[in-house]
Amino acid sequence: MVADSRASLLYRIKQVELAIRGRLDEVLSEHGLTTTQYTALTVLERNPSITAAALARQTFVAAQTIAQLVRTLEARGWVERRPDPGSKRQMLLTLTPSGAALLAGLRAPVGEIEARMTASLAAAEVRELDRVLRAFRAALDA
């Protein structure tokens, strides 16, 4: 494949995203997971007891999609719903011990994807890349 020096930064980022997604799909399919399901579980791991609406935003899916996603994760025993003590109508989503164990088992193979992606970079370059990506996100969220 010939590198195109005229390609936009957006295009290059999309290429990286698609390559990551392909590798993740390979690893996760062995565990019966989709990338979206995995993302939802990792969001719940970082944010215990959040609403479905918050999970949808942080998982990058539509609010309509999150209901089916949660039902699937709940049916597999990876997520549970609990009443929100601060609201009579709202439910909070939490990761179950089974969901946490699943994520723990995926840390190494998912970490290998990141290690492969950054293998040609020095540690300082990886830190700088992380800083730049965070800056991109902040600029787009502003």
ChimeraX attribute file (.defattr): number of C-alpha atoms within 10 A of each C-alpha:
attribute: neighborCount
match mode: 1-to-1
recipient: residues
	/A:1	3
	/A:2	4
	/A:3	6
	/A:4	8
	/A:5	6
	/A:6	6
	/A:7	9
	/A:8	10
	/A:9	9
	/A:10	9
	/A:11	10
	/A:12	12
	/A:13	11
	/A:14	12
	/A:15	12
	/A:16	13
	/A:17	11
	/A:18	12
	/A:19	13
	/A:20	16
	/A:21	15
	/A:22	12
	/A:23	16
	/A:24	18
	/A:25	17
	/A:26	14
	/A:27	18
	/A:28	17
	/A:29	11
	/A:30	9
	/A:31	11
	/A:32	9
	/A:33	16
	/A:34	17
	/A:35	18
	/A:36	16
	/A:37	18
	/A:38	20
	/A:39	16
	/A:40	23
	/A:41	25
	/A:42	17
	/A:43	19
	/A:44	24
	/A:45	16
	/A:46	9
	/A:47	16
	/A:48	12
	/A:49	19
	/A:50	17
	/A:51	18
	/A:52	19
	/A:53	16
	/A:54	17
	/A:55	24
	/A:56	20
	/A:57	12
	/A:58	15
	/A:59	20
	/A:60	14
	/A:61	15
	/A:62	12
	/A:63	14
	/A:64	10
	/A:65	11
	/A:66	22
	/A:67	13
	/A:68	11
	/A:69	17
	/A:70	22
	/A:71	14
	/A:72	14
	/A:73	19
	/A:74	18
	/A:75	11
	/A:76	12
	/A:77	14
	/A:78	20
	/A:79	22
	/A:80	19
	/A:81	19
	/A:82	13
	/A:83	13
	/A:84	15
	/A:85	10
	/A:86	8
	/A:87	9
	/A:88	8
	/A:89	8
	/A:90	13
	/A:91	18
	/A:92	19
	/A:93	22
	/A:94	22
	/A:95	25
	/A:96	18
	/A:97	12
	/A:98	13
	/A:99	23
	/A:100	17
	/A:101	12
	/A:102	15
	/A:103	17
	/A:104	10
	/A:105	12
	/A:106	16
	/A:107	10
	/A:108	11
	/A:109	14
	/A:110	16
	/A:111	11
	/A:112	14
	/A:113	15
	/A:114	13
	/A:115	12
	/A:116	9
	/A:117	13
	/A:118	14
	/A:119	12
	/A:120	10
	/A:121	12
	/A:122	10
	/A:123	11
	/A:124	9
	/A:125	12
	/A:126	14
	/A:127	12
	/A:128	12
	/A:129	14
	/A:130	12
	/A:131	12
	/A:132	12
	/A:133	12
	/A:134	12
	/A:135	12
	/A:136	11
	/A:137	11
	/A:138	10
	/A:139	9
	/A:140	8
	/A:141	7
	/A:142	5
